Amino acid sequence: MAAAPAPPPVVVAAVTPPPVIPAPPAAVIPPQAATVAAVVPVAPAPATAAVQEQPAWAQRSGGDAYGRWAELAVDGTVQRLRWIPAGTFTMGSPLSEKLRGEDEVPHPVTLTRGYWLAASECTRGLWRAVMGGAPGNDDLAMDQVRWDDCQRFCAALGGKVPGLRARLPSEAEWEYACRAGSQGPFAGASLDALGWHAGNAGGSAHPVARKQANAWGLYDMHGNVLEWCGDWLDAYPAGPASDPAGPAGGDERVVRGGSWSLPAAACRSAFRFSCPPASTERGLGFRVLVEGDARR
């Protein structure tokens, strides 16, 4: 993999001791769920991005080896986002993947709309610019936030940046972006090159975007802090799905991405975890999705 370009301007959080997080329960999957459609490869983002109109909410935008990017700014704090094109991929893990969970039933998923996804987790600096509070290092990921706190942040961010429609990614949108066209446990040859986990983090969180990005320019999808998704937790279907958004209700919300306090297996692309919406665990953060196409 080519060396990643210098990380975008980001802002970050205070070092905290590792959370005590139980191992995720295995979802009950029907027997027929073990048989799945073949993998549908996803083409990686183009090596060069054509010049396109800047999104209305963006301070600036452009293209590079990872594809299209745009930046929003709040009171001088900048967050870069990456354009994630629509496509089809196999969500979940193959039966041959080591340390996989029974709830990672592989199934084809189509996302019919592209979206912008933050290149890194929401930092303490960005949270402070939008919501106030959040003492600590600007470049550390904002953690110990409830699911409802994330909803309020997205609403407040939209209020500060005209034309912005922000929300949490769905579980399918998160995994699709994490994989960036890859099909293995990690979106790269080496987990240590991609993310912070219990085996290399030294017992603490790290500033965002210090490891290599994946093929679509996204940092820390394999570790550093866990990330809230929009969905309630549910078992995967055995067949194809299109734009899945989870059930209408439930007890726990989906959490993805692994953490500096969790083992390498929990940082895999397909790894599923969940927490009650009111959870404020250390090492539990989020990243923002912005709706809209690449030219608006």
C-alpha positions as CSV (number, residue, x, y, z in Angstrom):
1,M,0.0,0.0,0.0
2,A,1.3,3.4,-0.9
3,A,2.2,5.7,2.0
4,A,-0.8,7.7,3.2
5,P,-0.7,11.5,2.6
6,A,-0.3,13.8,5.5
7,P,-3.5,13.6,7.7
8,P,-6.1,16.3,7.3
9,P,-6.5,19.0,9.9
10,V,-8.3,17.4,12.9
11,V,-8.9,18.1,16.5
12,V,-8.8,15.5,19.5
13,A,-9.5,14.0,23.3
14,A,-7.9,13.4,26.8
15,V,-6.3,10.1,27.5
16,T,-8.5,7.8,29.6
17,P,-8.1,4.4,31.1
18,P,-9.4,1.4,29.2
19,P,-13.1,0.6,29.4
20,V,-14.3,-2.7,30.8
21,I,-16.5,-3.9,27.9
22,P,-18.0,-7.4,27.9
23,A,-17.6,-9.6,24.9
24,P,-20.5,-9.2,22.4
25,P,-23.2,-11.7,22.6
26,A,-23.6,-13.9,19.5
27,A,-26.9,-13.2,17.7
28,V,-29.3,-16.1,17.1
29,I,-29.0,-16.9,13.4
30,P,-31.3,-19.3,11.5
31,P,-29.6,-22.4,10.1
32,Q,-30.2,-21.4,6.5
33,A,-28.3,-18.1,7.1
34,A,-25.0,-20.0,6.7
35,T,-25.4,-20.2,2.9
36,V,-24.9,-16.9,1.2
37,A,-24.5,-15.3,-2.2
38,A,-21.0,-14.9,-3.6
39,V,-19.0,-11.8,-2.9
40,V,-19.7,-8.9,-5.2
41,P,-16.5,-7.0,-5.5
42,V,-16.6,-3.2,-5.1
43,A,-14.4,-1.1,-7.3
44,P,-12.1,1.2,-5.1
45,A,-12.5,4.9,-5.4
46,P,-10.9,6.4,-8.5
47,A,-7.2,7.3,-8.3
48,T,-8.0,10.8,-9.4
49,A,-11.3,12.7,-8.9
50,A,-12.7,14.9,-11.6
51,V,-13.2,18.6,-10.8
52,Q,-16.8,18.9,-9.4
53,E,-18.9,21.6,-8.0
54,Q,-18.2,22.1,-4.3
55,P,-20.9,21.0,-1.8
56,A,-22.8,24.0,-0.5
57,W,-21.8,23.2,3.1
58,A,-18.1,22.8,2.3
59,Q,-15.4,25.4,3.1
60,R,-13.3,23.8,0.4
61,S,-13.1,20.5,-1.6
62,G,-11.0,18.6,-4.0
63,G,-9.7,15.2,-5.1
64,D,-6.6,13.1,-4.5
65,A,-5.4,9.5,-4.7
66,Y,-8.2,8.4,-2.4
67,G,-11.0,10.1,-4.3
68,R,-13.1,13.1,-3.6
69,W,-13.0,15.1,-0.3
70,A,-14.7,18.1,1.2
71,E,-14.1,20.0,4.4
72,L,-16.5,21.7,6.8
73,A,-15.5,24.3,9.4
74,V,-17.0,25.4,12.6
75,D,-15.3,28.4,14.4
76,G,-12.0,27.5,12.8
77,T,-12.2,23.8,13.6
78,V,-12.0,21.8,10.4
79,Q,-13.3,18.3,9.6
80,R,-12.5,16.5,6.4
81,L,-15.1,14.2,4.8
82,R,-14.7,11.6,2.1
83,W,-17.2,10.8,-0.7
84,I,-18.4,7.2,-0.5
85,P,-19.9,6.1,-3.8
86,A,-23.0,3.9,-4.0
87,G,-22.3,0.2,-4.6
88,T,-22.9,-3.4,-3.6
89,F,-20.8,-5.5,-1.2
90,T,-20.9,-8.6,0.9
91,M,-21.6,-7.6,4.5
92,G,-20.6,-10.0,7.3
93,S,-17.7,-12.5,7.3
94,P,-17.1,-15.7,5.5
95,L,-17.3,-18.9,7.5
96,S,-13.6,-19.4,7.1
97,E,-12.6,-16.1,8.8
98,K,-10.8,-16.6,12.0
99,L,-12.4,-15.5,15.3
100,R,-15.6,-14.5,13.5
101,G,-18.9,-14.1,15.4
102,E,-22.0,-16.2,14.7
103,D,-23.9,-13.0,14.0
104,E,-21.7,-12.0,11.1
105,V,-23.9,-13.8,8.5
106,P,-22.5,-12.9,5.1
107,H,-25.1,-11.4,2.7
108,P,-25.1,-9.1,-0.3
109,V,-26.0,-5.5,0.5
110,T,-26.7,-2.7,-2.0
111,L,-26.4,1.0,-1.0
112,T,-28.2,3.0,-3.7
113,R,-27.0,6.4,-2.6
114,G,-23.5,7.8,-2.1
115,Y,-22.7,9.8,1.0
116,W,-20.0,11.8,2.7
117,L,-18.3,10.3,5.7
118,A,-16.0,12.0,8.2
119,A,-12.4,10.9,7.5
120,S,-11.9,10.5,11.2
121,E,-13.9,10.2,14.4
122,C,-15.5,13.4,15.9
123,T,-12.8,15.0,18.0
124,R,-13.0,16.8,21.2
125,G,-12.1,20.0,19.4
126,L,-15.0,19.6,16.9
127,W,-17.4,18.7,19.7
128,R,-16.3,21.8,21.7
129,A,-16.8,24.0,18.6
130,V,-20.3,22.7,18.1
131,M,-21.5,21.9,21.6
132,G,-19.1,23.5,24.1
133,G,-17.5,21.7,27.0
134,A,-15.3,18.6,26.2
135,P,-12.1,19.5,28.0
136,G,-8.9,17.8,26.9
137,N,-6.7,17.4,23.9
138,D,-8.3,18.7,20.7
139,D,-7.0,15.9,18.6
140,L,-8.4,13.0,20.7
141,A,-11.7,11.4,19.7
142,M,-14.7,12.6,21.7
143,D,-15.8,9.6,23.7
144,Q,-18.1,8.8,26.6
145,V,-21.1,10.1,24.6
146,R,-24.5,8.6,24.6
147,W,-26.3,7.8,21.4
148,D,-28.8,10.6,22.0
149,D,-25.8,13.0,22.5
150,C,-24.7,12.1,19.0
151,Q,-28.1,13.0,17.7
152,R,-28.0,16.4,19.4
153,F,-24.5,17.0,18.0
154,C,-25.6,16.2,14.4
155,A,-28.6,18.5,14.8
156,A,-26.4,21.3,16.2
157,L,-23.8,20.8,13.5
158,G,-26.5,21.2,10.8
159,G,-27.5,24.4,12.5
160,K,-24.0,25.9,12.4
161,V,-23.2,24.8,8.8
162,P,-25.9,25.9,6.3
163,G,-27.0,23.1,3.9
164,L,-25.6,20.3,6.0
165,R,-27.7,17.2,6.7
166,A,-25.7,15.2,9.3
167,R,-26.4,11.9,11.0
168,L,-24.8,8.7,12.2
169,P,-24.1,6.1,9.5
170,S,-26.2,3.0,9.4
171,E,-24.4,-0.2,10.2
172,A,-24.3,-1.1,6.5
173,E,-23.0,2.3,5.5
174,W,-20.3,2.0,8.2
175,E,-19.1,-1.5,7.1
176,Y,-19.1,-0.6,3.4
177,A,-17.0,2.4,4.1
178,C,-14.7,0.5,6.4
179,R,-14.1,-2.2,3.8
180,A,-13.4,0.3,1.0
181,G,-13.6,-2.6,-1.6
182,S,-11.7,-5.1,0.6
183,Q,-13.0,-8.5,1.5
184,G,-10.7,-9.7,4.3
185,P,-10.8,-9.1,8.1
186,F,-9.1,-5.7,7.7
187,A,-9.0,-3.1,4.9
188,G,-5.2,-3.6,4.5
189,A,-2.4,-6.1,5.0
190,S,-1.6,-5.1,8.6
191,L,-3.9,-4.1,11.5
192,D,-1.1,-2.5,13.3
193,A,-0.7,-0.1,10.3
194,L,-4.4,0.7,10.3
195,G,-5.4,1.1,13.9
196,W,-4.9,1.2,17.6
197,H,-6.0,-1.9,19.6
198,A,-5.1,-3.5,22.9
199,G,-2.0,-5.1,21.4
200,N,-0.3,-1.8,20.3
201,A,-2.1,1.2,22.0
202,G,-0.2,1.1,25.3
203,G,-3.4,1.2,27.3
204,S,-4.7,4.6,26.1
205,A,-6.4,6.4,23.2
206,H,-4.4,8.2,20.6
207,P,-4.9,11.3,18.4
208,V,-7.1,10.6,15.4
209,A,-5.7,10.0,11.9
210,R,-2.2,8.9,13.0
211,K,-2.4,5.5,11.4
212,Q,-2.8,4.7,7.7
213,A,-6.0,5.4,6.0
214,N,-8.0,2.8,4.1
215,A,-8.3,2.8,0.3
216,W,-11.1,5.5,0.5
217,G,-9.1,7.8,2.8
218,L,-10.8,6.9,6.1
219,Y,-8.8,6.8,9.3
220,D,-9.3,4.7,12.5
221,M,-12.0,2.4,11.1
222,H,-10.1,-0.5,12.8
223,G,-9.6,0.7,16.4
224,N,-8.9,3.8,18.5
225,V,-12.5,4.3,19.7
226,L,-15.7,2.4,19.1
227,E,-18.3,4.2,17.0
228,W,-22.0,4.5,17.3
229,C,-24.2,3.6,14.3
230,G,-27.8,4.6,13.7
231,D,-29.4,1.1,13.8
232,W,-30.9,-0.9,16.6
233,L,-29.2,-4.2,16.8
234,D,-30.8,-7.1,14.9
235,A,-29.9,-10.4,13.3
236,Y,-28.8,-10.1,9.7
237,P,-31.0,-11.5,6.9
238,A,-30.0,-14.6,5.0
239,G,-30.6,-12.9,1.7
240,P,-29.9,-9.7,-0.2
241,A,-30.7,-6.3,1.4
242,S,-31.0,-2.8,-0.1
243,D,-30.3,0.3,2.0
244,P,-30.9,-1.5,5.3
245,A,-31.4,0.7,8.4
246,G,-32.2,-1.8,11.1
247,P,-35.5,-2.5,12.9
248,A,-37.8,0.2,14.2
249,G,-37.0,-0.5,17.8
250,G,-34.8,-2.5,20.2
251,D,-32.8,-2.5,23.4
252,E,-29.3,-1.7,22.1
253,R,-27.8,0.3,19.3
254,V,-25.1,-1.0,17.0
255,V,-21.5,-0.1,17.8
256,R,-18.6,-0.7,15.3
257,G,-14.9,-0.3,14.8
258,G,-13.0,-1.8,17.7
259,S,-11.1,0.2,20.3
260,W,-7.7,0.8,21.9
261,S,-8.8,-1.3,24.8
262,L,-10.1,-4.3,22.7
263,P,-8.3,-7.2,21.1
264,A,-7.5,-7.3,17.4
265,A,-10.4,-9.6,16.6
266,A,-12.8,-6.9,17.7
267,C,-11.3,-4.5,15.2
268,R,-12.2,-6.6,12.1
269,S,-14.4,-5.0,9.4
270,A,-17.3,-7.4,10.2
271,F,-17.1,-7.3,14.0
272,R,-20.5,-6.4,15.6
273,F,-21.0,-4.9,19.0
274,S,-23.9,-3.1,20.7
275,C,-24.6,-0.9,23.7
276,P,-27.7,0.5,25.4
277,P,-28.3,4.0,24.0
278,A,-27.6,5.6,27.4
279,S,-24.1,4.1,27.6
280,T,-21.2,6.4,28.3
281,E,-18.3,4.0,28.2
282,R,-14.8,5.3,27.8
283,G,-13.6,4.6,24.3
284,L,-17.1,4.9,22.8
285,G,-17.3,7.7,20.2
286,F,-18.7,8.3,16.7
287,R,-18.1,9.8,13.3
288,V,-20.5,11.9,11.2
289,L,-22.2,11.1,7.9
290,V,-23.4,13.9,5.7
291,E,-26.1,13.2,3.2
292,G,-26.0,14.5,-0.4
293,D,-24.3,13.8,-3.7
294,A,-20.8,14.7,-4.6
295,R,-21.8,17.9,-6.4
296,R,-24.2,19.4,-3.9
